[in-house]
Amino acid sequence: MLTRRQFGWGALAMGALGFTGAAGYDYTARETFDLFDRAFHDSGATGQPTHTNELGALGWGQSYVLAAFVRMYEAYKDPHYLDRLITNIDLVLAGRDSVRGVSDYRGLSLPSWRNTSYSAGGVTLLGADGQPVLEVRSALTNVSDAVATVTAGSAEGRFTLVVNNPRKKRVSTFTDLTMDRTSPDYAVRRVLAAYPSPNMVTVKDLSGGSAPAPGTFQLAAAPVLFSVHTGMITYPMASFVRLVHHSPRLRADPRYRAKAAEYLAAVRQAVAVHEREWMDGGYFIWPKHMPVPYDGTEQPHNQTLGLGLTYAELAAATGEQVYRDRTRRLAAAFARDLTADADDAYVWPYWPTFGKMYTGYTQADDVSEWTPSYGRPPVGAQQREDLSHAGIDVEFAAVAHRWGLGFRGHDMVRLARTYTRNLATTDNGVATTFLYVDGGGGLAPAGQYLQAPRFMPVAPWDPALFTHARQVYDDHAVESQMGSTLLCVAYLNWHARRGA
């Protein structure tokens, strides 16, 4: 393996335009994209436009497909890709909660897409009289895989609670609890004192005295609307609106004009769902009591900027001050966490440095209901951003720069160097990447290095970026396998046609 310092770009000379990789595909050819498009949609793989977002299939799957059609249209100006985009957007809009008739954890049926795979959740335990007694909660992901088992304790009125998540292979056990609030073994107090238990368990007293009846009970994740999912899904829709509004030829087409008006209304409605999460400092929070693992804290950069992408495109499409102002605020907040390293490349953390997750917090700080404490203040979650999530951050910076709403040319250069000087490497002659934006974390797994072309928005500022990202695909003979693969191939086409 070569380190990023030893990496030689000359070894990738065969990756110049026109080279066909080991799989027989030219990843800069529209024929390859069209083949992958058909293969992906025929396969029924996760991320189809007809899927729901309950498990993230739209936010982390179909959203990339929609964005891929945008990039292919920008590359070739062929309305075929706009038509493909319209077909899929219409199906995705049919999956909104308000259309499906489903609700979030508050009972609200809203024009966005709920999720249960990243939220927290629990189960309400009943007493012998059938009345609610105790709510058992887990802030660990995949909470719907967990079960709570209640057995009799050492004396009447006492019980043992075991929360088991087989998928996570984690068990939390609390012995000889009581619902007597004056006892040192009072369930709420004992469970909180043990936090963080393996399944991040908390409990809420619903009775005022009665113990829960014995049995085993399935936990269920609460349905939540995540701003990052809304952003990733609506970003390509807002891009369609921008394309039509900026093009006299497209505006002259009644169908495109009507679809642009329809999608603009839909996007406005979707982003408005997250108004309560917006902070004027240029970031989003998870409000306290929201059933997510880190309620009461600031969202990670990539999740904040996921919706920022939509704001930026709405700003470009409509010129409205609210979207321009919010894009600028988001750009300024993110820029404050960008640090130039010794190679003049940008590095940044996953969590914002001004946030409670980065610094950590204790139960006494009363930050979060679902995660009462985190880390050892003043040190919390201080890991660097990883490559795949950085793809969102870099795309936002490039879009904000494109529309004059944040960042300058030297910022684009440094973000390109993040890839070429920190992330890019080889392993036994095969192009791959490191995991984190500072070059740390060791060699990235496939789910990370296959996202390399998502740095293409800043490739015009460093030609070596395109060369290496394309070589990753050539060397690994990438086949159509998921929505992000389509986006990456679209981005390779996009840069080859117009990025330079």
C-alpha positions as CSV (number, residue, x, y, z in Angstrom):
1,M,0.0,0.0,0.0
2,L,1.2,3.5,-0.8
3,T,0.5,6.3,1.6
4,R,-1.1,9.4,0.4
5,R,2.4,11.1,0.5
6,Q,3.9,8.4,-1.7
7,F,1.0,8.2,-4.2
8,G,2.0,8.7,-7.8
9,W,-0.5,10.1,-10.3
10,G,1.6,8.8,-13.2
11,A,0.5,5.3,-12.3
12,L,-3.0,6.3,-13.4
13,A,-2.2,7.5,-16.9
14,M,-4.2,4.6,-18.3
15,G,-7.3,6.2,-16.8
16,A,-7.4,9.0,-19.3
17,L,-10.6,9.7,-21.2
18,G,-11.6,6.8,-23.4
19,F,-10.0,4.0,-21.4
20,T,-12.2,1.0,-20.7
21,G,-11.8,-0.7,-17.4
22,A,-11.5,-4.3,-16.4
23,A,-15.3,-4.7,-16.5
24,G,-15.5,-3.5,-20.1
25,Y,-17.3,-0.3,-19.1
26,D,-16.3,3.2,-20.0
27,Y,-17.6,5.0,-16.9
28,T,-17.5,8.3,-18.8
29,A,-19.9,7.1,-21.5
30,R,-23.6,7.7,-21.4
31,E,-24.2,4.2,-22.7
32,T,-22.7,2.9,-19.5
33,F,-25.0,5.1,-17.4
34,D,-28.1,4.1,-19.4
35,L,-27.2,0.4,-19.0
36,F,-26.8,0.8,-15.3
37,D,-30.0,2.8,-15.1
38,R,-32.0,0.0,-16.7
39,A,-30.2,-2.7,-14.6
40,F,-30.8,-0.9,-11.3
41,H,-34.5,-0.3,-11.9
42,D,-35.1,-3.7,-13.3
43,S,-33.4,-5.3,-10.3
44,G,-35.8,-4.1,-7.7
45,A,-32.8,-3.3,-5.5
46,T,-33.3,-1.1,-2.5
47,G,-33.9,2.5,-3.5
48,Q,-36.6,2.2,-6.1
49,P,-38.8,5.2,-6.6
50,T,-41.8,3.2,-5.5
51,H,-40.2,2.2,-2.1
52,T,-41.1,4.0,1.1
53,N,-38.5,5.8,3.2
54,E,-39.3,3.8,6.3
55,L,-35.8,2.1,6.1
56,G,-34.1,5.0,4.3
57,A,-34.5,3.7,0.8
58,L,-35.4,7.1,-0.6
59,G,-33.1,9.3,1.4
60,W,-30.1,7.1,0.9
61,G,-31.0,5.4,-2.4
62,Q,-33.4,7.0,-4.8
63,S,-32.2,10.5,-4.0
64,Y,-28.9,9.6,-5.7
65,V,-30.8,8.3,-8.7
66,L,-32.7,11.6,-9.0
67,A,-29.5,13.6,-8.7
68,A,-27.9,11.3,-11.3
69,F,-30.5,12.3,-13.9
70,V,-29.9,16.0,-13.1
71,R,-26.1,15.5,-13.7
72,M,-26.7,13.5,-16.9
73,Y,-29.0,16.3,-18.3
74,E,-26.4,18.9,-17.4
75,A,-23.7,16.8,-19.2
76,Y,-25.6,16.0,-22.4
77,K,-28.6,18.5,-22.5
78,D,-30.7,15.6,-23.6
79,P,-34.3,15.9,-22.3
80,H,-34.4,12.1,-22.0
81,Y,-32.8,12.5,-18.6
82,L,-35.4,15.2,-17.6
83,D,-38.1,12.8,-18.6
84,R,-36.5,10.0,-16.5
85,L,-36.3,12.4,-13.7
86,I,-40.0,13.4,-13.9
87,T,-41.0,9.7,-14.0
88,N,-39.2,9.0,-10.8
89,I,-40.0,12.2,-9.0
90,D,-43.7,11.6,-9.5
91,L,-43.4,8.2,-8.0
92,V,-41.4,9.5,-5.0
93,L,-44.0,12.3,-4.4
94,A,-46.7,9.6,-4.3
95,G,-44.8,8.2,-1.3
96,R,-45.1,11.2,0.9
97,D,-46.7,10.6,4.3
98,S,-49.6,13.0,3.4
99,V,-50.3,10.9,0.3
100,R,-49.9,7.5,1.9
101,G,-52.0,8.5,4.9
102,V,-49.4,7.7,7.5
103,S,-48.2,9.9,10.4
104,D,-45.0,10.7,12.4
105,Y,-44.6,10.1,16.1
106,R,-46.8,13.2,16.8
107,G,-49.7,11.9,14.8
108,L,-49.0,14.4,12.0
109,S,-49.3,13.3,8.4
110,L,-47.0,15.7,6.6
111,P,-45.7,16.2,3.0
112,S,-42.4,14.5,3.6
113,W,-41.1,11.0,4.1
114,R,-41.0,9.4,7.5
115,N,-38.3,6.9,8.7
116,T,-38.0,4.3,11.4
117,S,-34.5,2.9,10.8
118,Y,-32.6,5.8,12.4
119,S,-35.0,6.9,15.1
120,A,-35.3,5.8,18.7
121,G,-38.3,4.0,20.1
122,G,-39.7,1.7,22.7
123,V,-42.7,-0.1,24.1
124,T,-45.3,0.7,26.7
125,L,-45.6,-2.0,29.4
126,L,-49.0,-2.7,31.1
127,G,-49.8,-3.6,34.7
128,A,-51.9,-6.5,35.8
129,D,-55.0,-4.3,35.4
130,G,-54.1,-3.6,31.7
131,Q,-53.2,0.0,32.4
132,P,-50.0,1.6,31.1
133,V,-47.3,1.4,33.7
134,L,-43.8,1.9,32.2
135,E,-42.4,3.1,28.9
136,V,-39.2,1.3,28.0
137,R,-37.1,3.2,25.5
138,S,-33.9,2.5,23.5
139,A,-31.9,5.1,21.6
140,L,-29.9,2.5,19.8
141,T,-30.5,2.2,16.1
142,N,-32.5,-0.8,14.8
143,V,-34.6,-0.4,17.9
144,S,-37.4,-2.4,16.3
145,D,-35.2,-5.5,16.6
146,A,-35.2,-5.2,20.4
147,V,-37.5,-6.9,23.0
148,A,-38.1,-6.1,26.6
149,T,-38.6,-9.0,29.0
150,V,-40.2,-8.6,32.4
151,T,-39.8,-11.3,35.1
152,A,-40.7,-11.3,38.8
153,G,-38.3,-9.9,41.3
154,S,-37.2,-11.0,44.8
155,A,-40.4,-9.8,46.4
156,E,-43.9,-8.6,45.5
157,G,-43.9,-5.4,43.5
158,R,-40.3,-6.0,42.3
159,F,-39.3,-7.0,38.8
160,T,-36.3,-7.5,36.5
161,L,-36.2,-5.8,33.1
162,V,-34.0,-7.2,30.3
163,V,-33.7,-5.3,26.9
164,N,-32.2,-7.5,24.3
165,N,-31.3,-6.4,20.7
166,P,-30.2,-9.6,18.9
167,R,-29.2,-7.8,15.8
168,K,-26.9,-5.6,17.7
169,K,-25.9,-8.4,20.0
170,R,-26.5,-6.2,23.0
171,V,-28.3,-6.9,26.3
172,S,-29.2,-4.5,29.1
173,T,-30.3,-6.0,32.4
174,F,-31.8,-4.3,35.4
175,T,-32.5,-6.5,38.3
176,D,-35.0,-6.2,41.2
177,L,-36.6,-2.9,40.2
178,T,-39.6,-1.3,41.8
179,M,-42.1,1.4,40.8
180,D,-41.9,2.8,44.4
181,R,-40.6,6.3,43.8
182,T,-39.2,6.5,47.4
183,S,-37.0,3.4,46.9
184,P,-33.4,3.5,45.9
185,D,-34.4,0.7,43.4
186,Y,-37.0,2.9,41.7
187,A,-36.9,1.8,38.1
188,V,-36.5,5.3,36.5
189,R,-33.7,6.2,38.9
190,R,-31.8,2.8,38.6
191,V,-32.0,2.7,34.8
192,L,-30.9,6.3,34.5
193,A,-28.0,5.7,36.9
194,A,-26.8,2.8,34.7
195,Y,-26.8,5.0,31.5
196,P,-25.3,4.4,29.0
197,S,-26.3,0.8,29.1
198,P,-25.5,-1.4,26.1
199,N,-28.9,-0.6,24.5
200,M,-29.0,3.0,25.6
201,V,-32.1,2.3,27.7
202,T,-34.2,4.9,29.6
203,V,-37.6,4.4,31.1
204,K,-40.6,6.7,31.8
205,D,-43.0,6.1,34.7
206,L,-46.6,6.1,33.5
207,S,-48.4,4.8,36.6
208,G,-47.2,6.1,39.9
209,G,-46.9,2.7,41.6
210,S,-47.9,-0.4,39.8
211,A,-45.3,-2.9,38.5
212,P,-45.5,-4.1,34.9
213,A,-46.9,-7.6,34.2
214,P,-44.4,-10.3,33.2
215,G,-43.9,-11.1,29.6
216,T,-41.8,-10.3,26.5
217,F,-42.7,-7.3,24.4
218,Q,-41.4,-6.0,21.1
219,L,-40.0,-2.5,20.9
220,A,-40.9,-0.3,18.0
221,A,-39.1,2.6,16.4
222,A,-40.9,5.9,16.4
223,P,-41.6,7.3,12.9
224,V,-39.6,10.5,12.4
225,L,-39.0,13.0,9.6
226,F,-35.3,13.5,9.2
227,S,-34.2,16.8,7.7
228,V,-31.3,15.1,5.8
229,H,-33.7,12.7,4.1
230,T,-36.0,15.5,3.1
231,G,-33.0,17.4,1.8
232,M,-31.5,14.6,-0.1
233,I,-34.9,13.7,-1.7
234,T,-35.9,17.3,-2.6
235,Y,-32.5,18.5,-3.8
236,P,-32.9,17.0,-7.3
237,M,-36.4,18.3,-7.4
238,A,-35.3,21.8,-6.7
239,S,-32.5,21.3,-9.3
240,F,-35.2,20.5,-11.9
241,V,-37.0,23.7,-11.0
242,R,-33.8,25.6,-11.3
243,L,-33.0,24.1,-14.7
244,V,-36.4,25.0,-16.0
245,H,-36.4,28.5,-14.6
246,H,-32.9,29.2,-16.0
247,S,-33.7,27.9,-19.5
248,P,-36.0,29.7,-22.0
249,R,-36.2,26.6,-24.0
250,L,-37.4,24.4,-21.1
251,R,-39.7,27.1,-19.9
252,A,-41.3,27.2,-23.3
253,D,-42.3,23.6,-23.0
254,P,-45.8,23.5,-21.2
255,R,-45.0,20.1,-19.6
256,Y,-41.7,21.1,-18.1
257,R,-43.1,24.5,-17.0
258,A,-46.1,22.8,-15.3
259,K,-43.8,20.2,-13.6
260,A,-41.5,22.9,-12.4
261,A,-44.4,24.7,-10.7
262,E,-45.7,21.4,-9.2
263,Y,-42.3,20.4,-7.8
264,L,-41.5,23.9,-6.5
265,A,-44.7,23.8,-4.4
266,A,-43.9,20.2,-3.2
267,V,-40.3,21.2,-2.2
268,R,-41.5,24.3,-0.4
269,Q,-44.0,22.2,1.6
270,A,-41.4,19.5,2.4
271,V,-38.7,21.8,3.7
272,A,-41.2,23.7,5.8
273,V,-41.7,20.6,7.8
274,H,-38.3,21.2,9.4
275,E,-38.8,24.9,10.4
276,R,-38.7,24.0,14.1
277,E,-35.3,22.5,13.6
278,W,-33.7,25.5,12.0
279,M,-31.3,27.7,14.0
280,D,-30.3,31.2,12.7
281,G,-26.7,30.3,13.4
282,G,-26.8,28.3,10.2
283,Y,-27.5,24.7,11.3
284,F,-30.3,22.3,12.3
285,I,-31.0,20.7,15.7
286,W,-33.1,17.7,16.8
287,P,-35.5,19.3,19.3
288,K,-35.5,17.9,22.8
289,H,-38.0,15.1,23.2
290,M,-37.9,14.2,19.5
291,P,-37.5,10.4,19.5
292,V,-34.0,10.3,17.9
293,P,-30.8,9.1,19.5
294,Y,-29.4,12.6,20.2
295,D,-32.4,14.8,20.7
296,G,-31.6,18.2,22.0
297,T,-28.3,18.4,20.1
298,E,-27.0,20.0,16.9
299,Q,-27.2,17.8,13.8
300,P,-23.9,16.6,12.1
301,H,-22.6,18.7,9.3
302,N,-23.7,16.3,6.6
303,Q,-27.3,16.2,7.9
304,T,-27.5,19.9,8.2
305,L,-26.1,20.5,4.7
306,G,-28.3,17.8,3.2
307,L,-31.3,20.2,3.5
308,G,-28.9,23.1,2.7
309,L,-28.5,21.6,-0.8
310,T,-32.2,22.2,-1.4
311,Y,-32.0,25.7,0.1
312,A,-29.2,26.5,-2.3
313,E,-31.1,25.3,-5.4
314,L,-34.3,27.1,-4.3
315,A,-32.2,30.2,-3.9
316,A,-30.9,29.8,-7.5
317,A,-34.3,28.9,-8.9
318,T,-36.4,31.6,-7.2
319,G,-34.0,34.3,-6.0
320,E,-36.0,34.5,-2.8
321,Q,-34.2,36.1,0.1
322,V,-35.1,33.5,2.7
323,Y,-33.3,30.7,0.8
324,R,-30.4,32.9,-0.1
325,D,-30.0,34.0,3.5
326,R,-30.2,30.5,4.9
327,T,-27.7,29.1,2.3
328,R,-25.2,31.9,3.3
329,R,-25.7,31.1,7.0
330,L,-25.2,27.4,6.4
331,A,-22.1,28.1,4.4
332,A,-20.6,30.4,7.0
333,A,-21.3,27.9,9.8
334,F,-19.7,25.0,7.9
335,A,-16.7,27.2,6.8
336,R,-15.9,27.9,10.5
337,D,-15.2,24.2,10.9
338,L,-12.9,23.9,7.9
339,T,-9.2,23.8,8.8
340,A,-6.4,23.9,6.3
341,D,-3.8,21.2,7.1
342,A,-0.1,21.1,6.3
343,D,-0.9,20.1,2.7
344,D,-3.3,23.1,2.3
345,A,-6.2,20.7,2.2
346,Y,-9.3,21.1,4.2
347,V,-10.2,18.8,7.1
348,W,-13.3,19.0,9.3
349,P,-15.2,17.0,11.9
350,Y,-18.3,14.9,11.5
351,W,-20.1,16.9,14.3
352,P,-19.9,20.7,14.5
353,T,-17.3,21.9,17.0
354,F,-19.7,24.3,18.5
355,G,-22.2,21.5,19.3
356,K,-23.0,19.5,22.4
357,M,-22.1,16.2,20.8
358,Y,-18.6,17.4,20.0
359,T,-17.9,18.7,23.5
360,G,-19.9,16.0,25.3
361,Y,-22.5,16.5,28.1
362,T,-23.6,15.0,31.4
363,Q,-27.0,14.2,32.8
364,A,-26.7,17.3,34.9
365,D,-26.6,19.4,31.7
366,D,-30.2,18.3,30.9
367,V,-29.5,18.3,27.2
368,S,-31.3,15.2,25.9
369,E,-34.2,13.0,26.9
370,W,-33.3,9.9,24.8
371,T,-29.5,10.2,25.3
372,P,-29.1,11.7,28.8
373,S,-25.3,11.9,28.6
374,Y,-22.6,11.6,26.0
375,G,-18.8,11.4,26.2
376,R,-16.6,12.9,28.9
377,P,-16.9,16.7,28.7
378,P,-15.1,18.6,27.3
379,V,-14.5,15.6,24.9
380,G,-17.4,14.1,23.1
381,A,-17.7,12.8,19.5
382,Q,-14.7,14.4,17.8
383,Q,-14.1,12.0,14.8
384,R,-13.3,13.5,11.4
385,E,-15.8,13.4,8.6
386,D,-15.8,10.2,6.5
387,L,-15.6,10.2,2.7
388,S,-19.2,9.3,1.9
389,H,-20.7,11.9,4.2
390,A,-18.1,14.4,3.0
391,G,-19.7,14.0,-0.4
392,I,-22.7,15.8,0.8
393,D,-20.6,18.6,2.5
394,V,-18.5,19.1,-0.6
395,E,-21.5,19.2,-2.9
396,F,-23.1,21.8,-0.7
397,A,-19.9,24.0,-0.7
398,A,-19.7,23.7,-4.5
399,V,-23.4,24.6,-5.1
400,A,-23.1,27.5,-2.7
401,H,-20.0,28.7,-4.5
402,R,-21.7,28.2,-7.9
403,W,-24.5,30.6,-7.0
404,G,-22.4,33.1,-5.2
405,L,-23.8,32.2,-1.8
406,G,-20.6,31.2,0.0
407,F,-17.0,30.0,-0.4
408,R,-14.4,31.2,-2.8
409,G,-12.1,29.7,-5.4
410,H,-9.4,28.9,-2.8
411,D,-12.0,27.0,-0.8
412,M,-12.8,24.8,-3.8
413,V,-9.0,24.2,-4.3
414,R,-8.6,23.1,-0.7
415,L,-11.7,20.8,-0.9
416,A,-10.3,19.2,-4.0
417,R,-7.0,18.7,-2.2
418,T,-8.9,17.0,0.6
419,Y,-9.4,14.2,-1.9
420,T,-6.2,14.2,-3.8
421,R,-3.8,14.8,-0.9
422,N,-5.6,13.1,2.0
423,L,-8.1,10.5,0.7
424,A,-6.6,9.1,-2.5
425,T,-4.2,6.2,-2.3
426,T,-3.6,2.7,-3.8
427,D,-3.6,-0.8,-2.3
428,N,-1.3,-3.2,-4.1
429,G,-1.6,-1.1,-7.2
430,V,-5.4,-0.7,-7.0
431,A,-6.9,2.7,-6.6
432,T,-8.8,3.2,-3.4
433,T,-9.1,5.8,-0.6
434,F,-8.6,6.3,3.1
435,L,-11.6,6.6,5.3
436,Y,-11.5,10.1,6.8
437,V,-10.9,13.5,5.3
438,D,-7.6,13.9,7.1
439,G,-6.3,10.7,5.6
440,G,-6.9,8.7,8.8
441,G,-8.9,5.6,9.6
442,G,-7.0,3.2,7.4
443,L,-8.2,2.0,4.0
444,A,-11.8,2.7,3.4
445,P,-14.3,-0.2,3.0
446,A,-16.2,-0.5,-0.3
447,G,-19.1,1.4,0.9
448,Q,-16.8,4.4,1.2
449,Y,-14.3,4.3,-1.6
450,L,-17.0,3.6,-4.2
451,Q,-18.3,7.0,-3.3
452,A,-15.2,8.7,-4.6
453,P,-16.8,10.3,-7.7
454,R,-19.1,12.3,-5.4
455,F,-16.1,14.7,-4.9
456,M,-16.5,15.6,-8.6
457,P,-18.1,19.0,-7.9
458,V,-14.7,20.2,-7.0
459,A,-12.7,18.2,-9.5
460,P,-12.4,21.3,-11.9
461,W,-10.0,22.7,-9.3
462,D,-7.6,19.7,-9.3
463,P,-7.6,17.4,-12.4
464,A,-5.9,14.6,-10.5
465,L,-9.2,14.1,-8.6
466,F,-11.1,13.0,-11.6
467,T,-8.2,10.7,-12.7
468,H,-8.1,8.9,-9.4
469,A,-11.9,8.7,-8.8
470,R,-12.3,7.2,-12.3
471,Q,-9.5,4.8,-11.7
472,V,-11.3,3.6,-8.5
473,Y,-14.2,2.5,-10.7
474,D,-11.9,1.0,-13.4
475,D,-9.8,-0.9,-11.0
476,H,-12.8,-2.3,-9.1
477,A,-14.8,-3.1,-12.2
478,V,-17.8,-1.5,-10.7
479,E,-21.2,-2.9,-11.7
480,S,-24.6,-1.3,-11.3
481,Q,-25.6,-2.1,-7.7
482,M,-27.1,0.8,-5.9
483,G,-28.5,4.3,-6.4
484,S,-25.2,6.0,-5.4
485,T,-23.4,4.0,-8.2
486,L,-25.7,5.7,-10.7
487,L,-24.8,9.1,-9.3
488,C,-21.1,8.4,-9.3
489,V,-21.2,7.2,-13.0
490,A,-23.3,10.3,-13.8
491,Y,-20.7,12.5,-12.1
492,L,-17.9,10.9,-14.1
493,N,-19.8,11.6,-17.3
494,W,-20.6,15.1,-16.0
495,H,-16.9,16.0,-15.4
496,A,-15.7,14.4,-18.6
497,R,-18.2,16.4,-20.7
498,R,-18.1,19.7,-18.9
499,G,-16.2,19.7,-15.6
500,A,-12.8,20.8,-17.0
